[in-house]
Every structure is written in structure tokens, then in C-alpha cells.
């Protein structure tokens, strides 16, 4: 299954790269890259960095003190997870984060994966809300409407599922027990404990303060990311006024982050560029200029995340190769109902 996922990722990457670069005039692309104002990369990167710091605050809020850890360590673990996605296939970054934090605080991995899952739900809902607002102000092409409906259906459905699990936790546990009856006792026991730990990780959303703060921090995360794109877009001659450029950067933000959910090679090479160019094409931006912006934005984020993440690996004396295998395969210890002690 993992090999098939890697192969599918490579195929999608090659397809996206082909569709993106084939119609491009390489001379025009080089000209757009050469004429860019690279001094604006610094403030854009600063916004991205602050955004990752806010992500760390949000993660700590979702954990709700069930897995206490120093902010600097939590930030390093978060960046190590994103760096893993940049360097390795199969999206092992989430497992890497859960594994590294488990080593620090002794909390069951599935409990920690629930906190990361909640991050993704909030991120998806913010992106869907932003895309819906954009659709009221600009004429999305047919495929844009389809993306909006698909993303809304997926993330709203997932959010509704989380609410249902929180409201009917006992019923969900009974259903899992029924489904596991045909399986060996040891496997059934492990899966039941893992599911209970996952539900406990979701249960932080029962606290109104945590729910509201997480939502507010999610808005701040994506506002900072939009600011990065808006600042960096000023370095290129998009031919748009400020208000239109703001909308273009918002659509760029949404489509890129929804698009990189597709399987791809490490670092989202290909999918990032394809969806960035598609977003800017809605506003009539020249393909060569749009691709130049996408390349610089992607490379800036990639280097920022990877350098910080790799530095954390070095500090912790962790091998990326062995860590990826452990994060994906390491059996978890039996956990109590609390989901806190391993």
C-alpha cells in the first residue's frame, strides 16, 4: 500500500509539472525571476515564521495541558513534522510529530494524533469559509465551484462527525467493540484503547474556551500566511491593483493548500506550482509571472521549514530515516482509559 501511495504521488507530481511547465515560455519565466524584488522574501518569510509560532500556540491549546511541554520544544516538534513532509514521501510528518511528542511526555500516540487531526479540521474549515467568501466577490470558473463544493462537503462532514463522536462517545465505543468481535482479543483490546485515546484527544473541544481560542488562532494562522503571499506578490509584476491582488493571494492560498492534499512527491513539488498558477490565472496573471511567484514562494517556505526542522533533528540526535520508520510502525504500549500514561 505504501509503495502504491509513493508511485501515485510520483505520477501526480509529474503530471502537475508537465501541465504547469509545458505551456510556459522559459525565457519569460527567467525574465520574471530575474526582475523580482527578492528583498521582499524576508518580510514574507517573517510572516510565515510567526505563523508557525501561532500554530504552536494553537497546538498547545488543543492539547489543553494534557501533554505539557515547553513551547520551544513543541515548536521544534511541529517544525520537524513539517520538515518530514518536505523530505520524505507518504506524509509521515503527522506521525513524526506524534512520535516525538510521545517521547517527551509519555502520552499515547493516538491521543496526540487526535490533536493534529483537529488542527487539520480547523484549517480546512477556515479555507472553505475563505473560498466561500471569495466566490461572492469573484466569478470562479467551473472547476473552482467544484473545488468549493467538494472541500465544503468534506470538511463540514468531518466536523459533523467530530461533533457526533463527542455527543455519542459511549455509543461510538460500543459500535467499535461490536465491529472488533471477530478479531483476536489482543488486536481488539489494542484497537479499543487506541480509539478511546483518540476520543480523549478530541474531547478538548468540549471546552468552550479551548474551542473559541483554537478557532481564533486558526484565523490568525491563515491571516499570516495570506500576508506572506500578499507581501511576496508585490515583488512580481502581476498587473493587478491592490484590492484585486489581495483577492488573488487569498485564492492562491486556498487552492494551494487544498491542492497539496493530493498525493505527491516530498515537499509538494508540482502540485504547489500547478494550483498556484491555476489560482492566479483566474485573475489574468501571465503564466510565466505566476509560475515565478509560485517557485519563489514554495522555495522560501521549503527552506524555512526544512532548515528549522532538520536543526531540531540534529539537536535531538534523531535520524530522519529511523524516525520515519518508528513513527509509522512502532507499536504503542497499552494505555489506560485516561489516555495520558503510556
N, C-alpha and C positions, 0 to 999 in steps of 0.2 A: 504493500500500500504506500509506504514512504517513497519507494523508488518511482511508483507511478505518479505520485504528487510532484516529485522533483522533475520528472520528464514533462508533465503537464506545464509546470512553471517555466521550464526552458522553452517549450513550444509557444506559450503565450508571450513570453519576453521577445522571442524572435519575430513573432507576428506583429507585435506592437512597434518594435524597432523598424521593421520593414515598412509598415504603414506610415510611420512618422517621418522617416528619412527619405523614402523613395521620391516623394514629390518635391523635396527641398532642393533649392539651388545652393550648393555648398559654398559658392563664392559669396552669396548673400548672407549665409549663416556666419561665415568667417567675418564678414564686414560688420554684422550686428554684434558679434562677440568683441571685435576689436574696438568698436566705438562705445562700448558700455562704460559707465562710470563705476568702477569697482570699489571706490571709497564707500559707496552705499551698502556694500556687503557687510561692513562692520556693524552699523546700527541694526540692520536686518538680523544678523546673527545674534546680536544682543537681545533682541525681542524673542528669538527662538529659545535662547538660553533661559531667559526669565520665564518663558512658557513652560519649560521643563521643570523649573523650580516650583512653579504653581502646580504642575502635575504631581510633584512630590507631596506638596501640602494636601492636595486632594486625596492622594492615595492614603496618606496618614489619617485623614478624616474618615475615609471609608473603613479603614481598619478599626477605627473607634477605640483605640487603646487596647485592643485585644492582642495586638502584636506590637508592643512598644519597641521602638528602635530610634537611634539618634538620626536627626534629619540628614546629616551629611552622609551617613551610611545608606539611608533609604534612597537618597538622591543617586548615590553611586550604583545601587542595585537597579534602580529604574533605568539609568543610562546604559548599564551593562545589558539589560534586556533589549533595549532598542538597538544597541550595537550588535547583539547576536543576530537580530533580524537582518542587519546590514551585511553580515559576514557569512552567515550560514543559511542553507535552504530550509524549507519546511516550517518556517515561522516558529522557531523554538524560543523566541525571546520571552514569551509569557511564562513558559515552563522554567526558563532560566531565572527569571525574577522570583518565581515562587520557590525555586530550589535554593537560591542564595539567601532569601529571607528566612526560609525554614532553618537553614544552618545557623542563622543568627539568633532566632527567637524560639525555635523548637515547636512552632505551630504546624499543624498538619498542612501538607501541600494543597490539598483540595480546598481548605478554608481560605488559603491565600489566593488560589486561582479564582475563587468567587469574587474577591475584591477586585481583581484585574478584569473579570467579566463585567462587573458593574461599571468600571471605567469605560469599557467599550460601549455599553448600553447608553450611558450619558453622552459619550462622544457622538454616537450615531443619532441620537435624538436631537442634539444641537445642530448637526449637519442637515438633518431632514427639515428642521424648523427654518434654517437659513435658506435652504433651497426653495422651500415654500414661499418665503418672503420674496426671494428673487423672482419667482415665477409671477408674482403680482406686479413686478416693475419692468420686466423684460419679456420679450417673446422667445421662449425656449423652443428650440427645434423639436421635432417629433421624438427623437431619441432622448432629449432632455426630459420630456414629460414622462417617458417610460422609466428613466432612471429615478425620477422623483417618486413615482408610484411604487416601484419595486423597493426602493430604500425605505419609504414610509411604511409599506406593508411589513417589511422585515423587522425594522427596529421597534415599531409600535407593537407588533406581535410579540417580540421578545420581551418588551417592557410589560405587556399584559400578562405574559407567562410568569414573570418575576412576581408581579402583584398577586397572581393566583397562588403561586407557591408559598408566599408569605402568609396569605389568608387561610390556606388549607394545608398547612405543613403536615399535620398528623395524617391527613388523607393521602398526601403525596408519599409519605413514608410507608404507609400500608400498601399502596399500589406497587412501590418498589419491592417490598417484601414478597408480594404475590408473584411479580414477574421473575423474581430470583429463585423461586421454589425449585424449578427443575435443575438448577446449577449446584455444584458441590458446595458443601457447607462453608468451607474456608473462603471460597470466592464470594459466596453470598454475604458472609459476615464482613469481609473487607469492603465490598461494594456498598453495603448498607452504612457502614461507618463513614466511608468517604462521602456518600450522599448527605448524611447528616452534617458532616463538617462543612460541605458546600452550602447547605441551607443556613447554617450558622453564619457563614460569611455573608450571605445575602441579608441576614436579619438586621444588619446595621441600618438598613433603610426603613426600619420600623420607627426609628428615632427622628422626629420632625426636624430637629436641629441639624442632624447629620445629613438628612435628605436635602434641606434647603441650602446648606453650606456647600454640599457637593455639587448641586445644580449651579450655584453662583460661581464656584471655582471652575466649573466646566465652561461657562460662558467666558470667564477670564482667559482660560487656556486658548480658546479659539479666537478670541479677540486679539490676543498677542500674535497668534500665528497669522491672522489676516494682516495685522500691522506689518509683519515681516515681509509678506508678499507686496503690500502696498508700497513700502519703502523701496524694496528692490526693483519694483516695476518702474520706478522713477529713473532708474539707470538706463532704461531702454526706450527708444522712440516708438511707443505703442500707437501714437496718433490719437489718443483719447483725452478728453477733458478730465478734470479731477473726479467729478461725480461718476462719470462712466467708468473710469479706471478703478474706482472703489468697488463698483458692481462687478467688474471683470475679475478683480482679485478675489472677491467673495465666491464667484462661480468657480474660479480656478481652485481655490481652497477646497470647496465641496467636492468637485469632480475628482481631483487628485486623490483625496483621502478616501473617497468611496471606491475609486478605481483600483487603488493599491490593495484592496481587499482580495482581488483576484490572485490566484496562484501566479508566482513569477519567480525569477531568479533572485538571489540575495540582493538586498538594497533597493528593490522595486525598480530596477533598471528596465526601461522600456515602457512599463505601464505608467510610470510617473510622467514621462515625456509625452506619451500619446494622449493622456487625458488633459494635461496642461495645454497642449496645442489645441485640442478639441474645444476646451473651455474658452480660450482667447479667440478662436475662430468665430464664435458666436457674436463677438463684437467687431469683427472685421479686421483683426490684427493680422499682419502679414505672417505667413507660416515661419519664415526664417527668423523674424524677430521674436515670435512666440517661443520657438524652439530654443533660441539663445537664452531667453529668460528662464525657461524650464531647466536647461542644463546648469546654469549658474545657481539657481535656487536649490536644485537637487544636490549638486556637489557641495554647496555650503552646508546644508543640513547634514549630509552624509558625513562630511569631515568633522563637524562639530560633535555629533553624536558618537561616532566611532572612536575618535580620539579620547573623549572622556570615558567611554565605556571600556576601552582597552586599558586605559590607565588604571581603572578600578580593578580589572582582572589582574593586572600586574601587582597592584598593592595587596590583593588578597592571595597572590601566588596560586591563581586558578588557571588551569589550562582550558582554553576555549573548546578544544576537541573533546576532552574528557568531561567537561561540564555539560556540553550539549547532550552527550550520551547519558550522563547521570540524571539530568533534568527530565529527559524524556522517558527513562526506563527504571529509575531507582524505585524499588518497592517501598511504600510508606509503612511506618510502624503502625500497629493497632492504636487507634485513638479512642479516647473516652468520649462520652457524649458532649462534653464541653468543647471539643474540637481544638483545645488550646495546647495541651500537653501531648508530645509525641510519644 
